[in-house]
Amino acid sequence: MNIVFLSRWFPCPVDNGSKIRIYNLLRGLAQRHDVSLISFYELEGSEPDVAAMREFCQDVRLIPWQAYRQDSWRARFGYFSKTPRAYVDTYSPAMAQSIADTLSSEKVDLVIASQIDTAIYAGVFRGVPAIFEEVELGVLYDQYFSATSFPARMRGGLTWLKHSRYVAQLVNHFRLCTVVSERERDMLLKNIRGNFQVEIIPNCIDLARYVNIHEQPQPDTLVFTGSITYKPNYDAVCWFLENIFPQLRLRIPGLRLVITGEHANLPLPDTQGVLLTGMVEDVCPLIARSWLSIVPLQTGGGTRLKVLESMALGTPVVSTAKGVEGLAVRDGVHLLIANDPHEYSTAVLRLLLSPGLRQQLVEQAHDLVRERYNWEIFLPRYLELVERVAGNSGSAGSGMGRLGASLKI
């Protein structure tokens, strides 16, 4: 088949969770089909490695990504639109035109729109069967239902209402929606009414990518992987630095925390022993070199590729329950789970002071990833779904030809 894959993230370098998923999906699809990639790219990031993607993509087209600007005239106009402000502001005519040009110049059997940032262009799909890859509601859902103040709950409620109604409009024009966890599936079915199909394709990793990474773990090093420009990550790091890390350093004065990913000079609690690496070409050696990986997330959706990567690299994890939501992990077997500051600091100290416990968790976590979260297992199922959707001319997407007028921004 001829497949067009739309991506919010240019997959190379493979340096965040979304890119890991997208890269592996593209590589898997290319084993049996011709794949063209139309992707946004970050203007301020590293130069996109187009040559690497052309190893398995027939064509690669790049569109500059314009980050959401709350004070722009388009975002202000979004107050009066049924479309959430973020998508009003970031909508790219260049992306819409590139999709339209591709679909008009060649026979395309299927469009895969990764995440909502590309699903919003369904109005230019020209009736081609389409998959909404990785629908996510968890972040906004949690922001609304976990808000503690009345103003925050009002803002969160309005944002959630507008977003959920928009997603309800959107999903009915795709023949299939994929989600990464049972929680996301249940949330979608409970909150979004309509005629759409949902399948769980969990976040997985290519385990073979990690087998040749050998580093000596440093007993005084913790690691947090992920961009703190992503609000759930930023909130998690601030919570850890304010409530836990100073107490850990009182017990182990030389302890340090390595934070990878983009940080955009965001303010962090004034704490000694913190190293911000910024973007690095490959985070895997840094993870493998650390004694343990922290995942102190308080909000967010999906499943955590940062957890799976750490497990694959032999670095044990201490996480909140939210941080491993959607993963089939057990506390004390595959990792340690703690939710309040005292429990969390105690769990970290246990791993820092007990090499035997550390090794036990490492071995059991690696077995779990190999058996449950390895792309070798889930890729055949994903390819079967893709081929079924492209070959199915049933009614699940019959409204696509009328979608353009309703989704233009």
C-alpha positions as CSV (number, residue, x, y, z in Angstrom):
1,M,0.0,0.0,0.0
2,N,0.9,3.6,-0.3
3,I,0.6,5.3,3.2
4,V,1.0,9.0,4.1
5,F,2.0,9.5,7.7
6,L,1.4,12.9,9.3
7,S,3.5,13.8,12.4
8,R,3.6,16.6,14.9
9,W,7.2,15.6,15.7
10,F,10.0,15.0,13.2
11,P,11.3,11.6,14.5
12,C,15.0,12.1,14.3
13,P,16.8,12.5,16.6
14,V,14.7,10.1,18.6
15,D,14.8,12.1,21.8
16,N,11.3,12.1,23.4
17,G,8.5,9.6,23.9
18,S,6.4,10.8,21.0
19,K,9.4,10.4,18.6
20,I,10.2,6.9,19.9
21,R,6.6,5.8,19.1
22,I,6.5,7.5,15.7
23,Y,9.9,6.3,14.6
24,N,9.1,2.7,15.4
25,L,5.7,2.9,13.7
26,L,7.2,4.3,10.6
27,R,10.0,1.7,10.5
28,G,7.5,-1.1,11.0
29,L,5.1,0.2,8.3
30,A,7.9,0.5,5.9
31,Q,8.6,-3.3,6.2
32,R,5.5,-4.0,4.1
33,H,4.3,-0.7,2.6
34,D,5.5,2.5,0.9
35,V,5.4,5.3,3.4
36,S,5.6,9.0,2.9
37,L,6.2,11.3,5.8
38,I,4.8,14.8,6.2
39,S,6.1,16.2,9.4
40,F,6.3,19.4,11.4
41,Y,9.8,20.3,12.7
42,E,11.0,22.6,15.4
43,L,12.5,25.8,14.1
44,E,14.7,26.2,17.2
45,G,15.8,22.6,17.5
46,S,18.6,20.6,15.8
47,E,18.6,20.3,12.1
48,P,16.2,17.5,11.0
49,D,18.0,14.3,10.0
50,V,16.1,13.8,6.7
51,A,18.6,11.3,5.4
52,A,18.0,9.0,8.3
53,M,14.2,9.0,7.6
54,R,14.7,8.4,3.9
55,E,16.2,5.1,4.7
56,F,12.7,3.7,5.1
57,C,10.4,6.6,3.9
58,Q,9.8,7.0,0.2
59,D,9.3,10.8,0.6
60,V,9.9,13.2,3.4
61,R,8.3,16.7,3.5
62,L,8.9,19.2,6.3
63,I,6.7,22.0,7.6
64,P,7.9,24.5,10.2
65,W,6.1,24.2,13.5
66,Q,4.7,27.4,15.0
67,A,4.4,27.0,18.8
68,Y,1.1,28.1,20.5
69,R,1.1,31.8,21.3
70,Q,-1.6,32.7,23.8
71,D,-1.6,36.4,23.0
72,S,-1.6,36.1,19.2
73,W,-4.6,37.5,17.4
74,R,-5.5,34.0,16.2
75,A,-5.5,32.6,19.7
76,R,-7.7,35.5,20.8
77,F,-10.1,34.8,18.0
78,G,-10.2,31.2,19.3
79,Y,-12.3,32.4,22.3
80,F,-15.2,32.8,19.8
81,S,-14.5,29.5,17.9
82,K,-15.8,26.0,18.6
83,T,-12.2,24.9,17.9
84,P,-9.8,25.0,20.9
85,R,-7.6,28.1,20.9
86,A,-4.4,26.1,20.6
87,Y,-5.5,24.6,17.3
88,V,-6.8,27.8,15.9
89,D,-3.4,29.4,16.6
90,T,-1.1,26.6,15.4
91,Y,-3.2,25.6,12.3
92,S,-0.8,25.6,9.4
93,P,-2.0,26.4,5.8
94,A,1.4,25.0,4.6
95,M,0.7,21.6,6.2
96,A,-2.9,21.6,4.8
97,Q,-1.5,22.4,1.3
98,S,1.3,19.8,1.5
99,I,-1.3,17.1,2.4
100,A,-3.6,18.2,-0.4
101,D,-0.8,18.2,-2.9
102,T,0.4,14.8,-1.9
103,L,-3.1,13.2,-2.1
104,S,-3.8,14.8,-5.4
105,S,-0.6,13.9,-7.1
106,E,-0.5,10.1,-6.3
107,K,-2.8,7.3,-5.3
108,V,-2.8,7.0,-1.5
109,D,-4.4,4.0,0.2
110,L,-4.3,5.3,3.8
111,V,-3.5,8.4,5.9
112,I,-2.3,8.0,9.4
113,A,-2.5,11.2,11.5
114,S,-0.4,11.0,14.6
115,Q,-1.8,12.9,17.6
116,I,-4.5,15.7,17.4
117,D,-2.1,18.3,16.0
118,T,-2.2,16.5,12.6
119,A,-5.7,15.0,13.0
120,I,-7.1,18.5,12.7
121,Y,-6.3,18.4,8.9
122,A,-8.8,15.7,8.2
123,G,-10.7,18.2,6.1
124,V,-8.2,17.8,3.3
125,F,-7.9,14.0,3.2
126,R,-10.2,13.8,0.1
127,G,-12.1,10.8,1.4
128,V,-8.9,8.7,1.8
129,P,-9.3,6.1,4.6
130,A,-7.6,7.5,7.8
131,I,-6.4,6.5,11.2
132,F,-6.3,8.9,14.2
133,E,-3.1,7.6,15.8
134,E,-2.8,8.1,19.6
135,V,-5.8,10.0,20.8
136,E,-5.1,11.4,24.2
137,L,-7.5,13.0,26.7
138,G,-5.7,12.3,30.0
139,V,-3.7,15.6,30.4
140,L,-6.7,17.9,30.1
141,Y,-9.0,15.5,32.0
142,D,-6.6,15.4,34.9
143,Q,-6.1,19.2,34.9
144,Y,-9.8,19.7,35.3
145,F,-10.7,17.0,37.8
146,S,-7.6,17.6,40.0
147,A,-8.0,21.4,40.2
148,T,-8.1,22.5,43.8
149,S,-9.2,26.2,43.5
150,F,-12.5,27.4,42.1
151,P,-10.9,29.6,39.3
152,A,-8.6,26.7,38.2
153,R,-11.6,24.4,38.1
154,M,-13.6,26.8,36.1
155,R,-10.8,27.3,33.6
156,G,-10.1,23.6,33.4
157,G,-13.8,22.8,33.0
158,L,-14.3,25.2,30.1
159,T,-11.1,23.9,28.4
160,W,-12.1,20.3,28.9
161,L,-15.7,20.9,27.6
162,K,-14.4,22.7,24.5
163,H,-11.7,20.1,23.8
164,S,-13.9,17.1,24.3
165,R,-16.6,18.5,22.0
166,Y,-13.9,19.1,19.4
167,V,-12.5,15.6,19.7
168,A,-16.1,14.2,19.4
169,Q,-16.4,16.1,16.1
170,L,-13.1,14.9,14.9
171,V,-13.0,11.2,15.7
172,N,-16.1,10.3,13.7
173,H,-14.3,11.0,10.5
174,F,-11.6,8.4,11.1
175,R,-12.1,4.7,10.5
176,L,-10.0,3.9,13.5
177,C,-8.7,5.6,16.6
178,T,-5.7,4.2,18.5
179,V,-4.9,4.9,22.1
180,V,-1.9,3.7,24.3
181,S,-3.7,2.4,27.4
182,E,-6.9,1.0,28.7
183,R,-7.4,4.2,30.7
184,E,-7.3,6.3,27.6
185,R,-9.7,3.9,25.8
186,D,-12.2,4.0,28.6
187,M,-11.9,7.8,28.9
188,L,-12.5,8.2,25.2
189,L,-15.5,5.9,25.1
190,K,-17.0,7.4,28.3
191,N,-16.6,11.1,27.3
192,I,-16.8,11.1,23.5
193,R,-20.1,10.1,21.8
194,G,-20.0,9.0,18.2
195,N,-19.6,6.2,15.7
196,F,-15.9,5.4,15.9
197,Q,-13.7,2.3,16.6
198,V,-10.9,2.3,19.2
199,E,-8.0,-0.1,19.5
200,I,-5.2,-0.1,22.1
201,I,-1.7,-0.1,20.7
202,P,0.5,0.5,23.8
203,N,3.7,2.4,23.7
204,C,6.5,-0.1,23.1
205,I,10.2,0.0,22.4
206,D,12.6,-1.7,20.0
207,L,14.4,-3.8,22.6
208,A,17.2,-4.6,20.2
209,R,18.2,-0.9,20.2
210,Y,19.3,-1.1,23.8
211,V,21.2,-4.4,24.1
212,N,24.6,-3.0,23.1
213,I,24.5,0.0,25.5
214,H,26.8,-0.8,28.4
215,E,27.6,1.8,31.0
216,Q,28.8,1.6,34.6
217,P,25.9,2.8,36.9
218,Q,27.0,5.6,39.2
219,P,25.7,5.2,42.8
220,D,25.3,8.9,43.3
221,T,23.3,9.8,40.2
222,L,19.6,10.0,39.6
223,V,18.1,10.8,36.2
224,F,14.9,12.4,34.9
225,T,14.4,12.2,31.1
226,G,12.0,14.4,29.2
227,S,11.6,18.0,28.2
228,I,10.5,20.2,31.1
229,T,8.8,22.5,28.6
230,Y,6.0,19.9,28.8
231,K,4.0,21.1,31.8
232,P,3.4,17.7,33.5
233,N,7.2,17.1,33.3
234,Y,7.9,20.6,34.7
235,D,5.4,20.2,37.6
236,A,6.9,16.8,38.4
237,V,10.5,18.1,38.5
238,C,9.5,21.1,40.7
239,W,7.6,18.8,43.1
240,F,10.7,16.5,43.4
241,L,13.1,19.4,43.9
242,E,11.0,21.2,46.4
243,N,9.9,18.2,48.5
244,I,12.3,15.3,48.1
245,F,15.8,16.1,46.7
246,P,17.0,18.4,49.5
247,Q,16.2,15.7,52.1
248,L,18.0,13.0,50.0
249,R,21.1,15.2,49.9
250,L,21.1,15.5,53.6
251,R,21.6,11.8,53.8
252,I,23.8,11.5,50.7
253,P,25.6,14.9,50.2
254,G,27.1,14.0,46.9
255,L,23.9,13.0,45.3
256,R,23.0,14.6,42.0
257,L,20.1,14.7,39.6
258,V,20.6,14.8,35.8
259,I,17.7,16.3,33.9
260,T,17.7,15.7,30.1
261,G,15.7,17.4,27.4
262,E,14.8,21.0,26.5
263,H,14.4,23.3,29.5
264,A,14.0,26.8,27.9
265,N,15.5,28.3,31.0
266,L,12.3,27.7,32.9
267,P,12.8,28.6,36.6
268,L,13.4,25.6,39.0
269,P,13.7,25.5,42.8
270,D,17.1,26.7,43.9
271,T,18.7,23.3,44.7
272,Q,22.3,22.2,44.5
273,G,23.3,19.0,42.7
274,V,21.1,19.5,39.6
275,L,22.6,19.2,36.1
276,L,20.5,20.3,33.1
277,T,21.9,18.7,30.0
278,G,19.6,20.3,27.5
279,M,19.0,18.4,24.3
280,V,21.5,15.5,23.8
281,E,21.9,13.3,20.8
282,D,21.2,10.1,22.7
283,V,19.9,9.9,26.3
284,C,20.4,6.2,26.6
285,P,24.0,6.3,27.9
286,L,22.9,8.9,30.5
287,I,20.1,6.7,31.7
288,A,22.3,3.6,31.7
289,R,24.9,5.5,33.7
290,S,22.5,6.5,36.4
291,W,21.7,4.4,39.5
292,L,18.0,5.0,39.2
293,S,15.4,6.9,37.1
294,I,12.8,9.1,38.8
295,V,9.3,9.6,37.4
296,P,7.5,11.8,39.9
297,L,4.6,12.7,37.5
298,Q,1.4,14.2,39.1
299,T,-0.7,14.6,35.9
300,G,-0.7,13.4,32.3
301,G,-2.0,10.7,30.1
302,G,-0.8,7.9,27.9
303,T,1.9,5.5,29.0
304,R,5.4,6.4,29.9
305,L,8.1,5.6,27.4
306,K,10.7,7.0,29.8
307,V,9.8,4.2,32.2
308,L,10.2,1.5,29.5
309,E,13.5,2.9,28.3
310,S,14.9,2.9,31.8
311,M,13.8,-0.7,32.3
312,A,15.3,-1.8,28.9
313,L,18.6,-0.1,29.9
314,G,18.8,-1.8,33.3
315,T,18.1,1.4,35.3
316,P,15.4,0.8,38.0
317,V,12.6,3.3,38.4
318,V,10.9,5.1,41.3
319,S,7.6,6.5,40.1
320,T,4.3,7.9,41.4
321,A,1.2,5.8,40.5
322,K,0.4,8.4,37.9
323,G,3.8,8.0,36.3
324,V,3.2,4.3,35.5
325,E,-0.5,4.6,34.8
326,G,-1.4,2.3,31.9
327,L,1.6,0.0,32.4
328,A,1.3,-3.6,33.7
329,V,3.8,-3.1,36.5
330,R,3.8,-4.2,40.1
331,D,5.3,-2.2,43.0
332,G,8.3,-4.0,44.5
333,V,8.5,-6.4,41.6
334,H,9.3,-4.2,38.5
335,L,9.9,-0.9,40.2
336,L,9.0,1.1,43.3
337,I,5.9,3.2,43.5
338,A,5.4,6.1,46.0
339,N,3.1,9.1,46.0
340,D,3.8,11.4,48.9
341,P,7.2,13.1,49.5
342,H,8.1,10.9,52.5
343,E,7.3,7.6,50.7
344,Y,9.1,8.8,47.6
345,S,12.3,9.8,49.4
346,T,12.2,6.5,51.4
347,A,11.8,4.5,48.1
348,V,14.8,6.3,46.5
349,L,17.0,5.7,49.5
350,R,16.1,2.0,49.5
351,L,17.4,1.7,46.0
352,L,20.5,3.9,46.6
353,L,21.5,1.8,49.6
354,S,20.5,-1.7,48.4
355,P,22.4,-3.0,45.4
356,G,20.6,-6.4,45.8
357,L,17.1,-4.9,45.6
358,R,18.3,-2.8,42.6
359,Q,19.5,-5.9,40.7
360,Q,16.3,-7.8,41.5
361,L,14.1,-5.0,40.0
362,V,16.4,-4.6,37.0
363,E,16.0,-8.2,36.0
364,Q,12.3,-8.4,36.5
365,A,11.6,-5.1,34.8
366,H,13.7,-6.2,31.7
367,D,11.6,-9.4,31.5
368,L,8.4,-7.4,31.6
369,V,9.5,-5.1,28.7
370,R,10.7,-8.1,26.6
371,E,7.3,-9.9,27.1
372,R,4.8,-7.1,27.1
373,Y,6.2,-3.8,25.6
374,N,8.4,-5.0,22.7
375,W,7.5,-3.8,19.2
376,E,8.3,-7.2,17.9
377,I,5.2,-8.4,19.6
378,F,2.8,-5.6,18.8
379,L,3.9,-4.6,15.3
380,P,2.2,-7.5,13.5
381,R,-1.1,-6.5,15.2
382,Y,-0.6,-2.9,14.2
383,L,0.1,-3.8,10.6
384,E,-3.0,-6.0,10.6
385,L,-5.2,-3.1,11.8
386,V,-3.7,-0.8,9.2
387,E,-4.3,-3.2,6.4
388,R,-7.9,-3.9,7.5
389,V,-8.7,-0.2,7.7
390,A,-7.3,0.6,4.3
391,G,-9.2,-2.3,2.8
392,N,-12.5,-1.6,4.5
393,S,-14.9,0.6,2.6
394,G,-17.6,0.4,5.2
395,S,-19.5,3.3,6.8
396,A,-17.0,4.1,9.6
397,G,-15.5,6.9,7.5
398,S,-18.3,7.7,5.2
399,G,-18.6,11.3,6.4
400,M,-15.1,12.2,5.4
401,G,-16.0,13.8,2.1
402,R,-18.2,16.3,4.0
403,L,-15.6,17.1,6.6
404,G,-13.8,20.0,5.0
405,A,-16.3,22.7,5.8
406,S,-16.7,21.6,9.4
407,L,-13.0,21.5,10.3
408,K,-11.5,24.5,8.5
409,I,-10.0,26.9,11.0
